[in-house]
Amino acid sequence: MSFDINDMQAGGSEPLEEGVLPAVIVGLVSYGVQAQTDWQTGAPKPSEKRLGITYEFPTEIVEKEQEDGTTVFLPRRLTKEYKVSSHKKAGVMVLIRNVAPGIENLRDLLSKGCSVTVGRTATGKAKVAAVNGLMKGVNPGEILDKPYNFDFYNPNEADFKSMSPWQQTMVAKAEDYDGFADAWLPKEDESTDY
């Protein structure tokens, strides 16, 4: 069985059910400055630095058939995008207070257990609605592979290739992207959270 991140894309699986699930923070990716639009009107808004945090749900397994015909069972993942801000009401600061108060670096969030409230988007896709600390005594389970992170402003190839192809594409679409990863980009973008 392959543990390559690119082989961990599930296709056609049912979305996660709504509710509160134990999870582990497994990914941290800075996307650079991204264009923003109003979610209701679609009107442009000021661009801002964005950050993606990926949550793995070890207790929620999806079955995936690989190209060679073998079947693997993988834990599901969801990624939530956050505005980079140190304001006390910013989503990422609320996450830190709820999951790991007192940390000094966002990388300290990696491998932290948490409770994720899964909700639905307007189109019915699963989304991270809220993140809180785990209840005492709850074990979120073991993650499939080691956590990954990518720093847009201090990039390296190994970190870039450790994240999902859709995240790689998002990095390349940043307004302040200077081409550092052109040779590292995948040939096509067909990945989604599962």
N, C-alpha and C positions, 0 to 999 in steps of 0.2 A: 504494500500500500504506500502511496506517495503522501508525504506530508508537505509538499510544496504548496505555498499559499495560493498559487494560481489554480491548483487542482481542487481547491476548496469551494468552488463556486457551485451552488446548487441551482438547478433549473426546474421550474414547474412545480415546486413544492407549495403546500398550503402555507399561508402566512401564519406567523405566531398568533396564538389566541390572546385576546385582551386579558389583562390581569397583572398581578404583581409576581415577578419571577426572580429567583436568585441569579446573579450574574457576576462576571469577573471583567474588569476593564483590561482589554488586551491590545488596544491600539490607540495611538496618539499621533495625529498627523496635522502639521500646520500647512494650510493651503495657500498662504500668501494673501494678497489683497484681491478680494473677489467682488465682482459686480453684484449689486443687490437690487431687488425689485419689491414693490409692495405686494404682499401675498393676496390681497383682495382685488386691487385694481391692475396690477402688473406694471404700474408706473415705475420708472427708475428711481432709485434712492441712492444716497452716497455710498460709494464702495467702502469696504472695511476688511480688516484682517479677520480670517476665519480659521477655525480649528475643528477637526473631526475626532470624536472619541468613539471607539468601537467597543461594544459590550458583547461578550460571549455568554451563552446560556448553556452550561454543561448538562443541565437536566432536560433540555429540549433537543432532541436528536432528529436529524433529517437523513433520509436514505438517498444516496446518489449513485447512479450507475456511471462508471468511468468509461472512457473510450475503448478500453480493452475488454469490456463486458463484466468486469468485477464490480461488486457493490461495496460501498463504504458507508459508514454511519458517522455523520459529522454533527457537532453541536451547532446550533443556530447562532447567528450574529446579527446585530443591528448597529448602525452608526448614526450618531446624532451630531449635527453641526452646531457649533457655538461661535458667537462673536468673541473675539479676543478683547477682553476688558477686565480691569481690576476693580470696577465699580462693585460695591457690595451686593447690588441687586442683579448683576450680570449672571447669566445661567451657569457659566463655568465657576464663578465664585460660590454660588449656591451649591453646586455639585461638590466643591472642595469642602465647604462647611458640613455637608451631609455625610460625606464618605471618608474624608481624610483631613480633618481640621489640623492646622499647624504645619502642613507641608510647605516646603520652600521652593519646590520645582515641580512643574506639571508631570514630569516623568515619574514622580513618586506615586502618582495615581495608578500606574501600571501594576497589574496583578492584585489590585485591591478588590475585595468582594463587595457587592452592593445589592440592593433590591431595585429592580427596574420595573416601573409601571409601563406596560405595553398598551398603547392606544391605537387608533386608526387615523389615517389621513383622510381627506375628503374623497379620495379615490379608492379607499378601502385597504391600502397597504399598511402593514404594521409600522409603528413609529415608537420612539422612546418618548413617553409623555412626562415622566418624572424619574429621578434617581435619588435614592436614600440609602442610608447605612443598612447593613444587615441586622436583622433581629438577633439578639444574643442566642448563641447556640446553633445558628443556622450555618451550614457549610454549603457554599455555592457549587462545589464540585471541582474537579480538576480540568484545567484548560487543555486543549489539544496540543498546542505548540507554544513556544515562548512568545511573550508579548513583543510587539513591534512599535517603532516610533520613527517619525521623519520630521526633521526641522528644515522648513523651506529656506531659512536664512543661513543655514550651515549644512548644505546637502551633501550626501555621499551616496554612491551607487548601491551599496548593499542595503541601506535603509530604504531607499527608493523602491528597490525591487521586492522588499519584504511586504509592501502594502498591496492592496487590491488594484487591479488595472483601472477600475473606475476612479479610484482616488488618485492614481498617477495622472490620469487625464485631467482631473480637476486641478491638480498642481500646475500642469502645463497651460491651463486656461487662465491662470492668475494674471492680473493686470501688471504685476511687477515681475513676471517670469522673464528671465533673460536667456533662456535656451539651455540652461545647465544640464537638463535631462533629455535633450532631443535624442541622443543615441541610446538612452535607457528605456524609452517608451515602448509599450507593447504594440503589436501590429493592429489589434482591434480591441474595442471595448465592449465586452459582453457580460460583465460581472454585475451582480446585484447582491444586496444583503439577503440572507436566507433565514 
